Amino acid sequence: MPTILKIGPYRFYFFSREESRVHIHVSCADGEAKFWLEPNLELATNHKLSKTQLKQIEQLIEEYRDDFRNAWNNHFKPGS
């Protein structure tokens, strides 16, 4: 389960055995969520995170979206 970014209380990661659609998981002490990165940023699941936390997370994902996509591609599609 590679951690891609840890910023503030949030840890952004994906699992090594994932479905093919690009997404990112995020967790903190309060809960966790999953966001689709493509075709558009979209909340897939949420477990116990507040609307305020989700908004903060969405802003971070927008800021680091290219880094998350690159990490995904490097992990799941090496050499492409």
HUVEN-V266074 format. One record per residue. N is the residue number from 1. RES is the residue in three letters. PHI is phi as a letter, one per 40 degrees, with the letter a starting at -180 (999 if undefined). Layout:
<<N/RES/PHI> <N/RES/PHI>>
//
This chain:
<<1/MET/999> <2/PRO/c> <3/THR/c> <4/ILE/c> <5/LEU/a> <6/LYS/b> <7/ILE/a> <8/GLY/f> <9/PRO/c> <10/TYR/b> <11/ARG/b> <12/PHE/b> <13/TYR/a> <14/PHE/b> <15/PHE/c> <16/SER/c> <17/ARG/b> <18/GLU/b> <19/GLU/c> <20/SER/c> <21/ARG/c> <22/VAL/c> <23/HIS/a> <24/ILE/b> <25/HIS/c> <26/VAL/b> <27/SER/b> <28/CYS/a> <29/ALA/c> <30/ASP/c> <31/GLY/i> <32/GLU/a> <33/ALA/a> <34/LYS/b> <35/PHE/b> <36/TRP/c> <37/LEU/c> <38/GLU/b> <39/PRO/c> <40/ASN/b> <41/LEU/c> <42/GLU/a> <43/LEU/c> <44/ALA/c> <45/THR/a> <46/ASN/a> <47/HIS/b> <48/LYS/g> <49/LEU/c> <50/SER/c> <51/LYS/c> <52/THR/c> <53/GLN/c> <54/LEU/c> <55/LYS/c> <56/GLN/c> <57/ILE/c> <58/GLU/d> <59/GLN/c> <60/LEU/c> <61/ILE/c> <62/GLU/d> <63/GLU/c> <64/TYR/b> <65/ARG/d> <66/ASP/c> <67/ASP/c> <68/PHE/c> <69/ARG/c> <70/ASN/c> <71/ALA/c> <72/TRP/d> <73/ASN/c> <74/ASN/c> <75/HIS/c> <76/PHE/c> <77/LYS/b> <78/PRO/d> <79/GLY/g> <80/SER/c>>
//
